[in-house]
């Protein structure tokens, strides 16, 4: 499946996606999170070679950057330990930064490594 199709399914919160699990199951699923962030990184990396970003991609990155932090910060949401959670929220934010600026917030391959594990 092309990465853009995978990302579209993730952003649509289809069954098994991180967004669906977080919203409906109140679950932080690390595997689903990794699938989401890997697709986000790959699409952002590809966008660096283009003059425009499709609206659905920009909207999805913005939505993830705001909604994941807001939804999972609620005291009733069973978050992972604080350090892992803070790193994950920072990663989502940094992926948005990467998409919109075309530059990694790091000087080396740290973003790619954090994204893909």
N, C-alpha and C positions, 0 to 999 in steps of 0.2 A: 504494500500500500504506500503510495507517495506520502511524504512527510506532511505536505499541506493538507491532505485528506485526513490523516491521523490527527493533526492539530485541530482541524475543523470539528472533528468528532469529540475531541477533548473539550473544546470551547463550548460545544453544544450540550455538554454534561451528559453524554450518552452513558448507557449502562457500563459500570465498571470504571468509569473515568474518575480522576481525583475529585473533580468538582461535584459529581453525582454522589460519590461516597461521603464527601465532607458535608454536603447539604442534606442528603436524605438518610444516611446511615450514621451521621455524626462520628465518622471514622477518619483518622489520619492514616492513610495507606501509603507507606513509603514507596512501594513498587509503582502504584498509580501516580504518585508525585514524580517519580523519576521518568516515567513515560511522558508526562506532561512537560517537564523541564527540558528533556532531551529534544522533544519536538519543537518547543519554543526556541531553544538554542539553534537548532538546524535551520529553522525558518528565518530567524534573525540573522544568522550568518549568510544565508542566501540573499536576504534583503540588502545587504551591504553592496551587492553588485547591481542593484536596481536603482532607478531614479524615483520610484514611487512605492508606497506600501498600500496594499489593498485595505480597504476600510475594515473589513471583518477581522483582519489580522491585528490592526491597530486597536480596534475595540476590544478584542480578546485579551491582548497583552495588558491594556489598561484595566480591564475588568479583573483579571487575575491579580494584578498588583494591588488593587484596592479591596476586592471582595474577599479574597483568601485571608488577608490580614484582618479585616473587619469581622468576618464570620467566625474565624477560629480563635479570635481573641476573647470571645465571650467566655465568661467564667464557667459555664456549663459544658463547653466543648472540651473533650478529652485530648488535650494537646500532648505532643511528645515532650521530653524533658526540655527545659528552658533553653539551653545552649543549642540543641538541635533545631528547636522551633525557631529561635531567632535567626539562625543560619539559613533556614529554609525561607523565611520571610524576606531576608536580605537577598537571597538568590533570586526569588521572583522579581523583586524590585530591580536588581541588577540586569536581569534579562530584558526587562522593559527599557531600561536605560540603553542597553546594547542595541535593541531594535530601533529606538527613536534617534539615537545619535550615531550609530554605526561604529561606536568605539566601546571597547570593554572597559569597565571601571578598574581593571587590573592591568598591569604592564606586561604580564606573561599569559600563559594558558590557564590561569587559575579559574576563570569563568567556565571554560569548557570542561575542565576536570571536575569542578564542583557540580556542574550540570549533569554530566554523564557518569559520574562516580569513578 
